[in-house]
Amino acid sequence: MAAQLTAGSWRDPQAHPYACYAVEAQFAGSGNRSHHSQPQCAGPVSEIAVLDARVSSNVKLAAVKGAPYLAGWGAPADRFDLRDLRIDAAGDYRIQLRYRNEANQINLGISAGVKWLSVEDGKGRTVAQGVITLPHTRPDGPAGLSTPLSARLQPGSYRIRLRDFYNMSYLESNASFSGAGGSGGPSNRFDLYGIRVQRVE
């Protein structure tokens, strides 16, 4: 949207009602860029905590600082189904998981979570599906957000299903790695806090 801004404020001259914004720093000499900041969105966002949802899962709930989560979710046999997600207005939506993954440092990817997310309508038809990733998060930072799944949704009730997919720790070539996901076997687990649903158009 804008580049080479100096300190101060910036306002989008063509603000979209569902826009999300993030910023990055760029070193003038090298051109290297920082990670993006956490996005800030203009439109409404729905966050469904695992405790507040009609969820079926074979992993027990835990809590830290009052926030419930499914601890260590993501073994190959684990299942997560969120029932009765209500959509009131037709539009393009992005669905993400709120999670925490501290299996390795944030600059490593071998045990980044990789799962298959699908959305079914009230008649059981799959209306959106795909791979999402859940990179490592900092122990002292906020819970992270997975990559989004795009879905064109009509008003109605939906079910969200989460299943296993493979990450780099499933590959024999990484069996000698000394950290999580290496010599100790595959690591594709994380703490699952909930689901984030946002309309973008």
Sine and cosine of phi, psi and omega as CSV:
sin_phi,cos_phi,sin_psi,cos_psi,sin_omega,cos_omega
0.00,0.00,-0.62,0.79,-0.02,-1.00
-0.39,-0.92,0.52,-0.86,-0.04,-1.00
-0.69,-0.72,0.34,-0.94,0.07,-1.00
0.82,0.57,0.69,0.73,0.04,-1.00
-0.99,0.14,0.57,-0.82,0.09,-1.00
-1.00,-0.06,0.09,-1.00,0.00,-1.00
-0.85,0.53,0.58,-0.82,-0.01,-1.00
0.73,-0.68,-0.47,-0.88,-0.04,-1.00
-0.90,-0.44,0.38,-0.93,0.05,-1.00
-0.66,-0.75,0.65,-0.76,0.01,-1.00
-0.83,-0.56,0.73,-0.69,0.00,-1.00
-0.93,0.36,0.87,-0.49,-0.03,-1.00
-0.96,0.30,-0.27,0.96,0.02,-1.00
-0.76,-0.65,0.83,0.56,-0.10,-0.99
-0.87,0.49,0.74,-0.67,0.04,-1.00
-1.00,-0.09,0.62,-0.78,-0.07,-1.00
-0.90,0.44,-0.30,0.95,-0.01,-1.00
-0.87,-0.49,0.36,0.93,-0.07,-1.00
-0.95,0.31,0.49,-0.87,0.16,-0.99
-0.84,-0.54,0.58,-0.82,-0.07,-1.00
-0.80,-0.60,0.58,-0.81,0.12,-0.99
-0.62,-0.79,0.40,-0.92,0.00,-1.00
-0.83,-0.56,0.39,-0.92,0.10,-0.99
-0.64,-0.76,0.47,-0.88,0.10,-1.00
-0.99,-0.10,0.54,-0.84,0.04,-1.00
-0.75,-0.66,0.80,-0.61,0.04,-1.00
-0.96,0.29,0.81,-0.59,-0.09,-1.00
-0.89,0.45,-0.61,0.79,-0.07,-1.00
-0.96,0.29,-0.75,0.66,-0.10,-0.99
-1.00,-0.08,-0.40,0.92,-0.10,-1.00
0.99,0.11,-0.05,1.00,0.02,-1.00
-0.89,0.46,0.59,-0.81,-0.05,-1.00
-0.90,-0.44,0.51,-0.86,0.04,-1.00
-0.99,0.16,0.10,-0.99,0.22,-0.98
-0.89,0.45,0.41,-0.91,0.11,-0.99
-0.94,0.34,0.49,-0.87,0.15,-0.99
-0.95,0.32,0.18,-0.98,0.15,-0.99
-0.89,0.46,0.71,-0.70,-0.02,-1.00
-0.93,0.36,0.56,-0.83,0.12,-0.99
-0.89,-0.45,0.80,-0.60,-0.14,-0.99
-0.93,-0.37,0.58,-0.81,-0.02,-1.00
-0.99,0.15,-0.60,0.80,-0.07,-1.00
-1.00,0.08,0.12,-0.99,0.01,-1.00
-0.93,0.36,0.56,-0.83,0.01,-1.00
-0.77,-0.63,0.71,-0.70,0.06,-1.00
-0.97,-0.23,0.79,-0.62,0.08,-1.00
-0.88,-0.47,0.84,-0.55,-0.03,-1.00
-0.93,-0.37,0.94,-0.33,0.01,-1.00
-0.96,0.29,0.47,-0.88,-0.03,-1.00
-0.87,0.50,-0.49,0.87,0.00,-1.00
-0.97,0.26,-0.48,0.88,-0.07,-1.00
-1.00,0.00,-0.17,0.99,-0.07,-1.00
-0.99,-0.14,0.39,-0.92,0.16,-0.99
-0.99,0.14,1.00,-0.07,-0.17,-0.99
-0.89,-0.46,0.66,-0.75,0.24,-0.97
-0.93,-0.37,0.80,-0.61,0.00,-1.00
-0.44,-0.90,0.48,-0.88,0.04,-1.00
-0.99,-0.16,0.29,0.96,0.04,-1.00
-0.90,-0.44,0.68,-0.73,-0.06,-1.00
-0.98,0.21,0.47,-0.88,0.04,-1.00
-0.97,0.26,0.56,-0.83,0.18,-0.98
-0.76,-0.65,0.02,-1.00,0.03,-1.00
-0.47,-0.88,0.58,-0.82,0.13,-0.99
-0.68,-0.73,0.79,-0.61,-0.04,-1.00
0.79,0.61,0.62,0.79,0.05,-1.00
0.99,0.15,-0.09,1.00,-0.02,-1.00
-0.99,-0.10,0.90,-0.43,0.00,-1.00
-0.97,0.26,0.49,-0.87,0.06,-1.00
-0.37,-0.93,0.32,-0.95,0.12,-0.99
-1.00,0.00,0.92,-0.39,-0.13,-0.99
-0.99,0.16,0.78,-0.62,0.09,-1.00
0.90,0.45,0.56,0.83,0.00,-1.00
-0.96,0.30,0.59,-0.81,0.14,-0.99
0.74,-0.67,0.12,0.99,0.12,-0.99
-0.88,0.48,0.43,-0.90,-0.06,-1.00
-0.79,0.61,-0.53,0.85,-0.02,-1.00
-1.00,0.02,-0.12,0.99,-0.04,-1.00
-0.92,0.39,0.58,-0.81,0.04,-1.00
-0.76,-0.66,0.53,-0.85,0.06,-1.00
-0.62,-0.78,0.87,-0.49,0.03,-1.00
-0.81,-0.59,0.84,-0.54,0.12,-0.99
-0.97,-0.24,0.88,-0.48,-0.06,-1.00
-0.99,-0.16,0.43,-0.90,0.14,-0.99
0.86,0.51,0.72,0.69,0.21,-0.98
-0.96,0.28,0.88,-0.48,-0.05,-1.00
-1.00,-0.06,0.79,-0.62,0.10,-1.00
-0.90,-0.43,0.84,-0.54,-0.10,-0.99
-0.99,-0.10,-0.40,0.92,-0.07,-1.00
-0.72,-0.69,0.66,-0.75,0.04,-1.00
-0.91,0.41,0.61,-0.79,0.03,-1.00
0.17,-0.99,-0.01,-1.00,0.10,-1.00
-1.00,-0.01,0.77,-0.64,-0.06,-1.00
-0.83,-0.56,0.40,-0.92,0.13,-0.99
-0.85,-0.52,0.77,-0.64,-0.03,-1.00
-0.90,-0.43,0.80,-0.60,-0.03,-1.00
-0.73,-0.68,0.33,-0.94,0.12,-0.99
-0.99,-0.17,0.66,-0.76,0.17,-0.99
-1.00,-0.06,0.82,-0.57,-0.18,-0.98
-0.45,-0.89,0.10,-0.99,0.16,-0.99
-0.64,-0.77,0.79,-0.61,-0.02,-1.00
-0.75,-0.66,0.97,-0.22,-0.04,-1.00
-0.92,-0.39,0.47,0.88,-0.04,-1.00
-0.90,0.44,-0.57,0.82,0.01,-1.00
-0.55,-0.83,0.03,-1.00,0.02,-1.00
-0.93,0.37,0.34,-0.94,-0.10,-0.99
-0.94,0.35,-0.26,0.96,0.02,-1.00
-1.00,-0.04,0.16,0.99,0.05,-1.00
-0.91,-0.42,0.49,-0.87,-0.06,-1.00
-0.83,-0.56,-0.06,1.00,-0.13,-0.99
-0.87,0.49,-0.57,0.82,-0.02,-1.00
-0.92,-0.38,0.38,0.93,0.17,-0.99
-0.88,0.48,0.69,-0.73,-0.01,-1.00
-0.92,0.40,0.69,-0.73,0.08,-1.00
-0.70,-0.71,0.89,-0.47,-0.08,-1.00
-0.70,-0.71,0.22,-0.97,0.03,-1.00
-0.95,-0.30,0.86,-0.52,-0.04,-1.00
-0.92,-0.38,0.74,-0.67,0.03,-1.00
-0.72,-0.69,0.46,-0.89,0.01,-1.00
-0.83,-0.56,0.80,-0.60,0.02,-1.00
-0.90,-0.45,0.59,-0.81,0.05,-1.00
-0.99,0.14,-0.07,-1.00,-0.07,-1.00
-0.90,0.44,-0.30,0.95,0.03,-1.00
-0.99,-0.15,0.13,0.99,0.03,-1.00
0.99,0.12,0.15,0.99,0.02,-1.00
-1.00,0.09,0.69,-0.72,0.03,-1.00
-0.97,0.24,0.86,-0.51,-0.03,-1.00
-0.96,-0.29,-0.26,0.97,0.06,-1.00
-0.33,-0.94,0.59,-0.81,0.05,-1.00
-0.31,-0.95,0.41,-0.91,0.04,-1.00
0.22,-0.98,0.10,-1.00,0.00,-1.00
-0.99,0.14,0.69,-0.73,0.16,-0.99
-0.84,-0.55,0.46,-0.89,0.02,-1.00
-0.87,-0.50,0.50,-0.86,-0.04,-1.00
-0.75,-0.66,0.99,0.12,-0.05,-1.00
-0.88,0.47,0.24,-0.97,0.01,-1.00
-0.88,0.47,0.56,-0.83,0.03,-1.00
-0.89,-0.45,0.38,-0.92,0.00,-1.00
-0.97,0.23,0.67,-0.74,0.03,-1.00
-0.86,0.51,-0.52,0.85,-0.04,-1.00
-0.99,-0.15,0.16,0.99,-0.04,-1.00
-0.96,-0.29,0.01,-1.00,0.00,-1.00
-0.96,0.28,0.26,-0.96,0.12,-0.99
-0.87,0.49,0.56,-0.83,-0.07,-1.00
-1.00,-0.07,0.07,-1.00,0.10,-1.00
-0.86,-0.52,0.70,-0.71,0.05,-1.00
-0.93,0.38,0.17,-0.99,0.20,-0.98
-0.89,0.45,0.47,-0.88,-0.11,-0.99
-1.00,0.05,0.49,-0.87,0.22,-0.98
-0.98,-0.20,0.78,-0.62,0.01,-1.00
-1.00,0.05,0.68,-0.73,0.00,-1.00
-0.54,-0.84,0.74,-0.67,0.14,-0.99
-1.00,-0.06,0.92,-0.39,-0.15,-0.99
-0.87,-0.49,0.59,-0.81,0.11,-0.99
-0.98,-0.21,0.30,-0.95,0.05,-1.00
-0.84,0.54,0.67,-0.75,0.01,-1.00
0.47,-0.88,-0.22,-0.98,-0.03,-1.00
-0.95,-0.30,0.66,-0.75,-0.05,-1.00
-0.73,-0.68,0.36,-0.93,0.10,-0.99
-0.87,-0.50,0.70,-0.71,0.05,-1.00
-0.95,-0.32,0.80,-0.60,0.00,-1.00
-0.88,-0.47,0.67,-0.74,0.01,-1.00
-0.83,-0.56,0.79,-0.61,-0.03,-1.00
-0.73,-0.68,0.15,-0.99,-0.04,-1.00
-0.96,0.28,0.49,-0.87,0.20,-0.98
-0.61,-0.79,0.12,-0.99,-0.09,-1.00
-0.99,-0.16,0.60,-0.80,0.15,-0.99
-0.91,-0.41,-0.14,-0.99,-0.08,-1.00
-0.91,0.42,-0.41,0.91,-0.03,-1.00
-0.94,0.34,-0.23,0.97,0.03,-1.00
-0.99,0.16,-0.16,0.99,-0.09,-1.00
-1.00,-0.01,0.70,-0.71,0.00,-1.00
-0.86,0.51,-0.50,0.86,-0.05,-1.00
-0.89,0.45,-0.30,0.95,-0.01,-1.00
-0.97,-0.26,0.21,0.98,-0.07,-1.00
-0.92,0.38,-0.32,0.95,-0.01,-1.00
-1.00,-0.04,-0.05,1.00,0.02,-1.00
-0.88,0.47,0.68,-0.73,-0.12,-0.99
-0.99,0.11,-0.30,0.95,-0.02,-1.00
-1.00,-0.03,-0.17,-0.99,0.01,-1.00
-0.85,0.52,0.71,-0.71,-0.01,-1.00
1.00,-0.04,0.09,1.00,0.00,-1.00
-0.93,-0.38,-0.93,-0.37,-0.08,-1.00
-0.90,0.43,-0.38,0.93,0.02,-1.00
-1.00,0.10,0.02,1.00,0.00,-1.00
0.97,-0.23,0.12,-0.99,-0.05,-1.00
-0.85,0.52,0.53,-0.85,0.06,-1.00
-0.69,-0.72,0.95,-0.32,-0.03,-1.00
-0.65,-0.76,0.66,0.75,-0.08,-1.00
-0.89,-0.46,0.34,-0.94,0.01,-1.00
-0.31,-0.95,0.19,-0.98,0.10,-1.00
-1.00,-0.03,0.82,-0.57,-0.09,-1.00
-0.97,-0.24,0.88,-0.47,-0.05,-1.00
-0.99,-0.11,-0.52,0.85,-0.03,-1.00
0.24,-0.97,-0.24,-0.97,-0.07,-1.00
-0.81,-0.59,0.65,-0.76,0.01,-1.00
-0.91,-0.41,0.79,-0.61,-0.01,-1.00
-0.84,-0.54,0.81,-0.58,-0.04,-1.00
-0.69,-0.72,0.74,-0.68,0.12,-0.99
-0.99,0.13,0.70,-0.72,-0.02,-1.00
-0.88,-0.48,-0.15,0.99,0.02,-1.00
-0.38,-0.93,0.00,0.00,0.00,0.00
